[in-house]
Amino acid sequence: MKQTAGLILGLLVLLLAQPVRAAAVHATDGPFAHWAAVVVAGDWHAHSGGPTEAFDNARRDVSRALADLGFSPGAIRQYSVRPRRYPAVKPGKTDLRRIHAGLRDLAVRNPAGCLFYVSSHGAPEGVQVDDGLLPPHLLAAMIDDACPARPSIVVVSACFSGVFVRPLRKDDRMILTAARSDRTSFGCSEDDKYPYFDDCFLSSAPTARDFAALGRAVQACVARRERDTGAEPASEPQLWIGPSLRPLLPLYAFPPRPAPPGVH
């Protein structure tokens, strides 16, 4: 028991000391400086069938937000169904094989952890990725293959995305979804800038201390937004944090950021 307690204390000391040592070398280093991140826009259609920029707006601005939270811009890879529409960013094509290969390539060069974020439509069978569905068991296999033996954070912004929680559970993983497994989410019309969930992620990130606090803030924000707009039944975003990762997440603290000028 004493040996185990000593080992845990030693790991905590190392984690706490790591950002301090890194800061002396490079001001932008931090707990997420060597994490791989993939951000995917899975569709470009509104629920009406017409075009919408909501998912690509989320893809673009979540990537920027991750950089503000301490992820290296060079370790964030974006994917869009219509990549040629965004020449300034040059996202990859939303394709499961390319996304898997991209995450695996980034993870080799950034071995500290992995983040996967997708914004799209969803169904009880999975999340839409271009013309197909990405089912929970396949996403779990992709992340397990690309990011073994390291902490990971998975964010699924889609209707019915709670179906991803149980298949993706691991001791060192956090999962945040836009809805329960039997509920829709909101905000993917032709006129929406972002889906409600992505809007709340972006507006909550600047004041959150870490990903656990960010997940709780997003849940509260979505609930408020749905009450204010009369969207029902409530989507009830889901947050699950593995037992090994839970006590360590406060040590993966976000760097200080300027106060946001306002919410979206």
N, C-alpha and C positions, 0 to 999 in steps of 0.2 A: 504493500500500500504506500509506504514512504517513497519507494523507488518510483512508483507511478506518479505520485504527486510531484516529486522532484522533476520528472521528465516533463510533465505538463507545465510546471512553472518555468522550466528552462525554455520551452517552446514559446511561451507568452513573452518572456524577456527578449528573445530573439526577434519576434514579430514587432514588439514595441520599439526595439532599437533600430530595426532595419530602415524605416523612413528617415530617422535622424541621420544615420550614416549616409544614406543616399542623398539627402538634402545637401550635405556638404560637397558632394560630387557634382550633382546636377539639380538645379532648382525644380525641374519638372518631374523628377523621379518621385515615386510614391508607391503605395501598395498595389496599384493597378498598372504601373508603368510597363510591366512585362506580362500583361494579360492579352489574350487574343479575343477580338470581338467581331461578330458578324451581325449586320442589321439588314433585314429583308423586307421589302415591300412585295407582298404576295399577289396583288391584283391591282387593277386600275379601273374597275367598274364600281359604281355606286350600287346600293341595294335595288335601285330602280332599273339597273342595266345600263344607264348612261355613264359617261366618263366622270371620274373624280380624281383629284390630286391628293386626297386625304392620306392615302397609304404612303405615297412617295414623299409627301411633306413630312410625315412622321419619320420615315426612313432617313431623310436628310437631317432633320433637326434632332432626332435622337442620337444620331452619330455625332453631331456637334456637342450635344449635352454630355455624351460619354467622354469626349475629349476634355470638357470642362471639369469632369469628375476625376480626371487623372489618367485616363487611358491614353496611350500613345496614338496619335493620329495615324501613324504608319501601320498600326496593328488593328485598325478598324476597317473592315471591308464591307461595302454596301452592295446590295443586289436589287434590281428593279426588273419588272416585266417588260418595261420599255426603256432600256438603257440609253438608246440613241437620243432620247428626248432630253437627256441631262448631260450634255457634253462637258460641262464645267466640272462635274463630279466624277464622271466616267464610272458609274457603277457597273458591276458585272451583271450578266443576264440571270434572272431568277430561274434557276434550274437546279434540281436536287443534287445531281452529281457535281455540278460546279460549286454549289454551296458547301457540300461536304468536303470536296477537295480544297476549297479555299480556307475553310475552318481548320482543316488538318495542317495545311501549309503554314498558316499563321501560328497555330499552336506549337509547331516544331520550333519556331523562332521566338515564341513568347510563351515559355513553359509554366508561368506562375499560376495561370487560371484561364477560364474561358467564359465568355458571355455570348448568348444567342438571343436575339430579339427579332420577332416577326410581327408585322402588322398586316392583317388581311381579313377576308371573310372566313367564317368557320362553319363547321357542321359537326354533328355528334360523332362523326368518324374522323375528324381532324381539321387542320387548317388548310385553306386553299393556297396553293403555290403554283401560279400561272394557271394552266388548264387542268391541273390535277390536285389531289389532296395529299398532304403530308400527315400520315397517321401518327398517333403518339408513340407506338412501339418503334417506328422507323426513326423518329427524331431522337428517341432515347439511344438507339443503336448508333446513330451518327455521332452524337456527343460522346458516348462511351468510347467509340473508336478514335475520335480525333483528340479527346481530352481525358485520357485515363489518369487516374491517381492524382487528381488536382481538383481544387474547388471550381465550381461552375455555377453560373446564374442563368436561368432560362426565363424569358419573358414572352408570353404569347398573348397578343392583342387581337382577339377574334371572338365571335360568338361561340358559345359552347366550349370555350377553351379550358374549362375546368377538367375536361376529359384527359388533359395532359398531366395532371398532378400525380396521380397514382403510378402510371407507367414510368415517369421520370424520377421518382423519388430515389435519392441516394443520400448517404450520411453527410456528404460534403457538398450538397447541392441546395440552392434556393430556387424556388419556382414561383412565379407571379403570373397570374392569368387575368384576363379582362372580365371573365364571367364564370359562373358556376357551370357544371357540366350540362345542366338542363336549362340554361338561360341564354338569351341573346345579349349582345352588347349594343351600344348606340353610337351614332355620329359618323356614319359612312354614306351620307347623301352627297349629291353632286355639289352642294354649296358648302359642305363642312370643310374647314381647314384641316382638322385632324379628327379621328375618332375620339370619343370622350375619354377613353382610357389613355390614349397617347397624349392628349392634351393635358390630362392630370399628371402623367409622368413628367412631362416637360415643365409644367408650372410648379411641381413639387420638388424637383431635383435641386434647384438652387439653394433651398433652405434645409434640405435633409442632411443629416450627419453621416449616414451610411445606408447601405441597401436595405437593411431591415427597417429602418425608420422611413425610408423612401417607399417601401411597399405598403406600410401602414398608412402613410400620407396619401398615397394614390387611392387606396380603398376608401378613405374618408372623403377625398375629393370627388370621386366618381359618385358616391352616394349623394353628396350635396348637389352635384350637377344634375343627376337624374331627378331628384326632388324638385329642383328649380324649374326644370323643363317638362315635368310631368311624364317622363319616360318610365314606363312600367311594363312588366314587373321588373323590379330592381335586378341588375345584372350580378351583383355581389361578387366582385373580384376576389380571387383566391390567392392566399399567400401561404407557402409551406417552406420551412427552413429545416434542413437536416440537422440531427443532433450534434454531429461533429462540427458543423459550420456555425451553428447558432452562437456559441460563446466566443467565436473568433471574429464574427462580422463587425463588432464595434472596433476591432483593431484595424479593419480595412476602412478607415475613416476617409471621407472625401476631403480634398484640400479646401481651404477657405476660398469662398467665391464672393464677388460683389453682390449686394442685395439686388434682386430682380426689380425692374422698373414697374412691373405689373404682370398679371396673369394673362393668358391668351383669351 
